[in-house]
Amino acid sequence: MTNGTARPGMATFSLDDDDEIPVPTAQQRAAAKQGGERLGFKSEPAEAAAKRVPPPAREAIYTANFHIRTTPEDRERYDEFAYRHRMKKGEAMKLLLDLAEEAEAVRSKATKRG
């Protein structure tokens, strides 16, 4: 153990002067670039990478949070419904509300007739 260890009791296996990683030379960088291109990795100029515009962020559709007190069984039914139909929970809520309004309209027509 050397005197310059950061933590007492921990052995160091490197030379004290050998702690810094050397910066690769221009020839080493060129050889690495050429080797990578042979493997199929294409190098882009730094300007092209900097000019690339990131894609726009997706715009959120369902932005309102709605907290409902429900039984665990009904919550599980709702989650299962959304999962079974592979839809977002916001879509499932919209569909369930549309169906409820249709049923309400049918009931109101039936009561007006009867």
C-alpha positions as CSV (number, residue, x, y, z in Angstrom):
1,M,0.0,0.0,0.0
2,T,1.3,3.5,-0.8
3,N,1.0,6.6,1.3
4,G,-1.3,8.4,-1.2
5,T,-4.2,6.0,-1.1
6,A,-7.6,7.8,-0.8
7,R,-9.0,5.3,1.6
8,P,-7.0,3.7,4.4
9,G,-7.0,-0.1,4.2
10,M,-7.6,-0.2,0.4
11,A,-4.8,-1.4,-1.7
12,T,-3.9,0.4,-4.9
13,F,-2.4,-1.5,-7.8
14,S,-1.4,1.4,-10.0
15,L,1.7,3.5,-9.9
16,D,1.1,6.9,-8.3
17,D,2.3,8.8,-11.4
18,D,0.1,6.6,-13.7
19,D,-3.3,7.9,-12.6
20,E,-4.0,10.1,-15.7
21,I,-5.3,8.5,-18.9
22,P,-3.4,9.8,-21.9
23,V,-5.2,11.7,-24.6
24,P,-5.2,9.8,-27.9
25,T,-3.0,11.2,-30.6
26,A,-4.4,12.3,-34.0
27,Q,-3.0,9.1,-35.6
28,Q,-4.7,7.0,-33.0
29,R,-8.0,8.8,-33.6
30,A,-7.7,8.4,-37.3
31,A,-6.9,4.7,-37.0
32,A,-10.0,4.2,-34.7
33,K,-12.2,6.1,-37.1
34,Q,-11.0,4.1,-40.0
35,G,-11.5,0.8,-38.1
36,G,-15.0,1.8,-37.1
37,E,-16.0,2.7,-40.6
38,R,-14.7,-0.7,-41.8
39,L,-17.1,-2.2,-39.3
40,G,-20.1,-0.2,-40.6
41,F,-20.1,2.8,-38.3
42,K,-20.2,6.0,-40.3
43,S,-18.6,9.1,-38.9
44,E,-20.4,12.4,-39.2
45,P,-18.7,15.8,-39.2
46,A,-19.2,17.6,-35.9
47,E,-21.1,20.4,-37.7
48,A,-23.6,18.0,-39.2
49,A,-24.3,16.5,-35.8
50,A,-24.7,19.9,-34.2
51,K,-27.0,21.1,-37.0
52,R,-29.4,18.2,-36.7
53,V,-32.7,19.4,-35.3
54,P,-34.2,17.2,-32.6
55,P,-37.7,15.9,-33.5
56,P,-40.5,17.9,-31.9
57,A,-41.9,16.6,-28.6
58,R,-45.1,14.8,-28.8
59,E,-48.0,17.0,-27.8
60,A,-50.0,15.6,-24.9
61,I,-53.6,14.8,-25.6
62,Y,-54.8,13.9,-22.1
63,T,-53.6,16.7,-19.9
64,A,-56.2,16.8,-17.2
65,N,-55.8,14.7,-14.0
66,F,-59.0,13.3,-12.7
67,H,-59.1,11.5,-9.3
68,I,-62.0,9.2,-8.7
69,R,-62.9,7.3,-5.5
70,T,-63.8,3.8,-6.6
71,T,-63.7,0.3,-5.3
72,P,-60.6,-1.8,-6.1
73,E,-62.8,-4.1,-8.2
74,D,-64.1,-1.3,-10.4
75,R,-60.6,0.1,-10.8
76,E,-59.3,-3.3,-11.9
77,R,-62.2,-3.6,-14.3
78,Y,-61.4,-0.2,-15.8
79,D,-57.7,-1.1,-16.1
80,E,-58.5,-4.5,-17.7
81,F,-60.9,-2.8,-20.1
82,A,-58.2,-0.3,-21.3
83,Y,-55.6,-3.1,-21.5
84,R,-57.9,-5.5,-23.3
85,H,-58.8,-3.0,-26.0
86,R,-55.1,-1.7,-26.1
87,M,-56.2,1.9,-25.6
88,K,-54.9,4.7,-23.4
89,K,-56.9,5.2,-20.2
90,G,-58.0,8.6,-21.5
91,E,-59.4,7.0,-24.6
92,A,-61.2,4.4,-22.4
93,M,-62.7,7.2,-20.3
94,K,-63.9,9.0,-23.3
95,L,-65.5,5.9,-24.8
96,L,-67.2,5.0,-21.5
97,L,-68.6,8.6,-21.3
98,D,-69.8,8.4,-24.9
99,L,-71.5,5.1,-24.2
100,A,-73.1,6.4,-21.0
101,E,-74.5,9.5,-22.8
102,E,-75.9,7.3,-25.6
103,A,-77.6,5.1,-22.9
104,E,-78.9,8.2,-21.2
105,A,-80.4,9.5,-24.5
106,V,-82.1,6.2,-25.2
107,R,-83.6,6.2,-21.7
108,S,-84.8,9.8,-22.0
109,K,-86.5,8.9,-25.3
110,A,-88.2,5.9,-23.7
111,T,-89.5,7.9,-20.8
112,K,-90.9,10.6,-23.1
113,R,-92.8,8.0,-25.2
114,G,-94.1,6.1,-22.2
